[in-house]
Amino acid sequence: MNLKLKLIALTGIILFSFSSLKAQTTTQTITQSHLKAAEQLLISIGIDKQFGGMMDNIISSTSSQMPAEQRTKFIDVMKTFMSKYFTWDLLKDKMAAIYAEEFTEDELNQISVFYSSPIGQKVSSKLPALMQRGMMVGQNAVAEHKDELTQMMQDAFGSSNQAPANHAPAKKPASKSATKH
């Protein structure tokens, strides 16, 4: 995979990780105290402390797939970029706003109380590993049935370049594809 595709993949991972924070949307007025409650929740969860580690893990994971001669430069560029645009201090207000849009101020305070408790701290410390393990379960499920998925994609989108030459005309006659416009 070339460098451009790896950068696109890294960007996708980053965007995906934040898109999973979205729950149900409620219409409400967001006050400063509401935003402060959301920020406090994020701190009680430990996101402020985990933020740099998450980025290091993403960069490390992505860079391990790079050719050895490009890896060091890739890591340097990504760390420079991330430290410039992707830090807790730079993004905490936007992240707090996401939570404030989803939860009332009272709910945020109650959730913060939970995450500040010993069991909440345990949940917070275990959640990243649990999410990673859960993603592996999903990846393995797809990998175990990759051939079926590939066939379904070929059937749905047509793939004459991947179909065996002696079967391509029988599966997708030229006259049918010409009439589907």
Stockholm file with secondary structure:
# STOCKHOLM 1.0

chainA/1-181         MNLKLKLIALTGIILFSFSSLKAQTTTQTITQSHLKAAEQLLISIGIDKQFGGMMDNIISSTSSQMPAEQRTKFIDVMKTFMSKYFTWDLLKDKMAAIYAEEFTEDELNQISVFYSSPIGQKVSSKLPALMQRGMMVGQNAVAEHKDELTQMMQDAFGSSNQAPANHAPAKKPASKSATKH
#=GR chainA/1-181 SS CCHHHHHHHHHHHHHHHHHTTCCCCCCCCCCHHHHHHHHHHHHHHTHHHHHHHHHHHHHHHHHTTSCHHHHHHHHHHHHHHHHHHCCHHHHHHHHHHHHHHHSCHHHHHHHHHHHHSHHHHHHHHHHHHHHHHHHHHHHHHHHHTHHHHHHHHHHHHCCTTTSCTTTHHHHSCHHHHHHCC
#=GC SS_cons         CCHHHHHHHHHHHHHHHHHTTCCCCCCCCCCHHHHHHHHHHHHHHTHHHHHHHHHHHHHHHHHTTSCHHHHHHHHHHHHHHHHHHCCHHHHHHHHHHHHHHHSCHHHHHHHHHHHHSHHHHHHHHHHHHHHHHHHHHHHHHHHHTHHHHHHHHHHHHCCTTTSCTTTHHHHSCHHHHHHCC
//
